Amino acid sequence: MRVFGMGGTLFPIVIVVLGLSCFRTGEEERLLWERTFGGSGDDIGEGIVIEGNDCVIVGHTTSFGSGGADVYLLKVGSEGKLIWSRT
């Protein structure tokens, strides 16, 4: 199993955000799930925090919020289900 580091923290799972598509891999880098979040505007993931088996993604969006680019936070569960999102 590959172990990736982020911000000095090592974790044996991988959750990667590309735009606001993210995926999680398990042992032997096998894809467990892939999801895309956001709307019709620009939705960009810029960081990720692993919280137990879930993750919190921070980025910005023009799809939601008060117009222009707004901060966008999402919490995604260990199975790829959106738990909550905030702008």
GROMACS elastic network, one bead per residue, 0.5 to 0.9 nm:
[ bonds ]
;  ai    aj funct       b0    kb
    1    12     6  0.72856   500
    1    13     6  0.87295   500
    1    26     6  0.79036   500
    1    27     6  0.51834   500
    1    28     6  0.50224   500
    1    29     6  0.69149   500
    2    12     6  0.67320   500
    2    13     6  0.81281   500
    2    14     6  0.87573   500
    2    27     6  0.77816   500
    2    28     6  0.71701   500
    2    29     6  0.72360   500
    3    10     6  0.66634   500
    3    11     6  0.59903   500
    3    13     6  0.69874   500
    3    14     6  0.79305   500
    4     9     6  0.84624   500
    4    10     6  0.59151   500
    4    11     6  0.60968   500
    4    12     6  0.66528   500
    4    13     6  0.75710   500
    4    14     6  0.69469   500
    5     8     6  0.60692   500
    5     9     6  0.54487   500
    5    11     6  0.65335   500
    5    12     6  0.88392   500
    6     9     6  0.53510   500
    6    10     6  0.65731   500
    6    11     6  0.82643   500
    6    48     6  0.88755   500
    6    49     6  0.88931   500
    7    10     6  0.84156   500
   11    14     6  0.75311   500
   11    50     6  0.84326   500
   12    26     6  0.81322   500
   12    27     6  0.83803   500
   13    24     6  0.71224   500
   13    25     6  0.62730   500
   13    26     6  0.59623   500
   13    27     6  0.78666   500
   13    29     6  0.86654   500
   14    23     6  0.77931   500
   14    24     6  0.54033   500
   14    25     6  0.54304   500
   14    26     6  0.72826   500
   14    29     6  0.82338   500
   15    22     6  0.64998   500
   15    23     6  0.53812   500
   15    25     6  0.68201   500
   15    48     6  0.82069   500
   15    50     6  0.84601   500
   15    55     6  0.79934   500
   16    21     6  0.80752   500
   16    22     6  0.52209   500
   16    23     6  0.56460   500
   16    24     6  0.68284   500
   16    48     6  0.80330   500
   17    20     6  0.59494   500
   17    21     6  0.56067   500
   17    23     6  0.70304   500
   17    44     6  0.86659   500
   17    45     6  0.59686   500
   17    46     6  0.77193   500
   17    47     6  0.77586   500
   17    48     6  0.76386   500
   17    57     6  0.79003   500
   18    21     6  0.51492   500
   18    22     6  0.60942   500
   18    23     6  0.88255   500
   18    44     6  0.76244   500
   18    45     6  0.65887   500
   18    46     6  0.86502   500
   19    22     6  0.80250   500
   19    36     6  0.84817   500
   19    37     6  0.88289   500
   19    42     6  0.84661   500
   19    43     6  0.62342   500
   19    45     6  0.52394   500
   19    46     6  0.81505   500
   19    59     6  0.88998   500
   20    35     6  0.82655   500
   20    36     6  0.57005   500
   20    37     6  0.53473   500
   20    38     6  0.65289   500
   20    43     6  0.59580   500
   20    44     6  0.55703   500
   20    45     6  0.52907   500
   20    57     6  0.87338   500
   20    59     6  0.84122   500
   21    34     6  0.71084   500
   21    35     6  0.55065   500
   21    37     6  0.61510   500
   21    38     6  0.87069   500
   21    44     6  0.89688   500
   21    45     6  0.82079   500
   22    33     6  0.83882   500
   22    34     6  0.57011   500
   22    35     6  0.55238   500
   22    36     6  0.63804   500
   22    37     6  0.82821   500
   22    45     6  0.89716   500
   22    80     6  0.85129   500
   23    31     6  0.73334   500
   23    32     6  0.74376   500
   23    33     6  0.54922   500
   23    35     6  0.63221   500
   23    36     6  0.87818   500
   23    80     6  0.77796   500
   24    29     6  0.87726   500
   24    30     6  0.85130   500
   24    31     6  0.61690   500
   24    32     6  0.55923   500
   24    33     6  0.56200   500
   24    34     6  0.66772   500
   24    78     6  0.84201   500
   24    79     6  0.86627   500
   24    80     6  0.79801   500
   25    28     6  0.81068   500
   25    29     6  0.51750   500
   25    30     6  0.52260   500
   25    32     6  0.51998   500
   25    33     6  0.72962   500
   26    29     6  0.53835   500
   26    30     6  0.53231   500
   26    31     6  0.65433   500
   26    32     6  0.63076   500
   27    30     6  0.60669   500
   27    31     6  0.89182   500
   29    32     6  0.88187   500
   31    34     6  0.76937   500
   32    79     6  0.80448   500
   32    80     6  0.88578   500
   33    79     6  0.71025   500
   33    80     6  0.63690   500
   34    80     6  0.70652   500
   35    80     6  0.65549   500
   35    81     6  0.82896   500
   37    43     6  0.80494   500
   37    74     6  0.87763   500
   37    82     6  0.84109   500
   38    41     6  0.77837   500
   38    42     6  0.80917   500
   38    43     6  0.58081   500
   38    44     6  0.87190   500
   38    61     6  0.76761   500
   38    63     6  0.68490   500
   38    64     6  0.82574   500
   39    42     6  0.76890   500
   39    43     6  0.72264   500
   39    61     6  0.84822   500
   39    62     6  0.83933   500
   39    63     6  0.51552   500
   39    64     6  0.74995   500
   40    43     6  0.83334   500
   40    62     6  0.82652   500
   40    63     6  0.57206   500
   41    61     6  0.69275   500
   41    62     6  0.50634   500
   41    64     6  0.81007   500
   42    60     6  0.79603   500
   42    61     6  0.55471   500
   42    62     6  0.52807   500
   42    63     6  0.63782   500
   42    69     6  0.83610   500
   43    59     6  0.74121   500
   43    60     6  0.59082   500
   43    62     6  0.65061   500
   43    63     6  0.68795   500
   43    69     6  0.89540   500
   43    72     6  0.81558   500
   44    58     6  0.85579   500
   44    59     6  0.54049   500
   44    60     6  0.54561   500
   44    61     6  0.63806   500
   44    72     6  0.84946   500
   45    48     6  0.80129   500
   45    57     6  0.65584   500
   45    58     6  0.59023   500
   45    60     6  0.67167   500
   45    61     6  0.87817   500
   45    72     6  0.82439   500
   45    73     6  0.89152   500
   46    57     6  0.75036   500
   46    58     6  0.58368   500
   46    60     6  0.77384   500
   47    56     6  0.83953   500
   47    57     6  0.58135   500
   47    58     6  0.52248   500
   47    59     6  0.66067   500
   48    55     6  0.66882   500
   48    56     6  0.56812   500
   48    58     6  0.62291   500
   48    59     6  0.89017   500
   49    54     6  0.86584   500
   49    55     6  0.55469   500
   49    56     6  0.52211   500
   49    57     6  0.65652   500
   49    58     6  0.84065   500
   50    53     6  0.70539   500
   50    54     6  0.61239   500
   50    56     6  0.65626   500
   50    57     6  0.88916   500
   51    54     6  0.51972   500
   51    55     6  0.52982   500
   51    56     6  0.71129   500
   52    55     6  0.76179   500
   52    78     6  0.87685   500
   53    77     6  0.69613   500
   53    78     6  0.51776   500
   53    79     6  0.89363   500
   54    75     6  0.71141   500
   54    76     6  0.57641   500
   54    79     6  0.83996   500
   54    80     6  0.85527   500
   55    74     6  0.82260   500
   55    75     6  0.57265   500
   55    76     6  0.54005   500
   55    77     6  0.66021   500
   55    78     6  0.76300   500
   56    73     6  0.69318   500
   56    74     6  0.55768   500
   56    76     6  0.63235   500
   56    77     6  0.88817   500
   57    72     6  0.80308   500
   57    73     6  0.56539   500
   57    74     6  0.51660   500
   57    75     6  0.63506   500
   57    76     6  0.78017   500
   58    71     6  0.73474   500
   58    72     6  0.58103   500
   58    74     6  0.67013   500
   59    70     6  0.84669   500
   59    71     6  0.59012   500
   59    72     6  0.50513   500
   59    73     6  0.64629   500
   59    74     6  0.87086   500
   60    69     6  0.60235   500
   60    70     6  0.53139   500
   60    73     6  0.79209   500
   60    87     6  0.82232   500
   61    64     6  0.62703   500
   61    65     6  0.77833   500
   61    67     6  0.89355   500
   61    68     6  0.79350   500
   61    69     6  0.53327   500
   61    70     6  0.53710   500
   61    71     6  0.64799   500
   61    72     6  0.58784   500
   61    87     6  0.80311   500
   62    65     6  0.72949   500
   62    66     6  0.85927   500
   62    67     6  0.63314   500
   62    68     6  0.55369   500
   62    70     6  0.64449   500
   63    67     6  0.79941   500
   63    68     6  0.87237   500
   63    69     6  0.84364   500
   63    70     6  0.88101   500
   64    67     6  0.71522   500
   64    68     6  0.89669   500
   64    69     6  0.86864   500
   64    70     6  0.75404   500
   64    72     6  0.83619   500
   64    87     6  0.69291   500
   65    68     6  0.81320   500
   65    69     6  0.81723   500
   65    70     6  0.61160   500
   65    71     6  0.83858   500
   65    72     6  0.85280   500
   65    86     6  0.85652   500
   65    87     6  0.55320   500
   66    69     6  0.83546   500
   66    70     6  0.71627   500
   66    87     6  0.85121   500
   67    70     6  0.71373   500
   69    72     6  0.89370   500
   70    87     6  0.62198   500
   71    86     6  0.81246   500
   71    87     6  0.54511   500
   72    85     6  0.72690   500
   72    86     6  0.58469   500
   73    84     6  0.82242   500
   73    85     6  0.54919   500
   73    86     6  0.51098   500
   73    87     6  0.63429   500
   74    82     6  0.72301   500
   74    83     6  0.75505   500
   74    84     6  0.57381   500
   74    86     6  0.64596   500
   74    87     6  0.89259   500
   75    81     6  0.86362   500
   75    82     6  0.61349   500
   75    83     6  0.53681   500
   75    84     6  0.53497   500
   75    85     6  0.63707   500
   76    79     6  0.79640   500
   76    80     6  0.57417   500
   76    81     6  0.56027   500
   76    83     6  0.54940   500
   76    84     6  0.73845   500
   76    85     6  0.88726   500
   77    80     6  0.52362   500
   77    81     6  0.52088   500
   77    82     6  0.63237   500
   77    83     6  0.62369   500
   78    81     6  0.73880   500
   80    83     6  0.89675   500
   82    85     6  0.75374   500
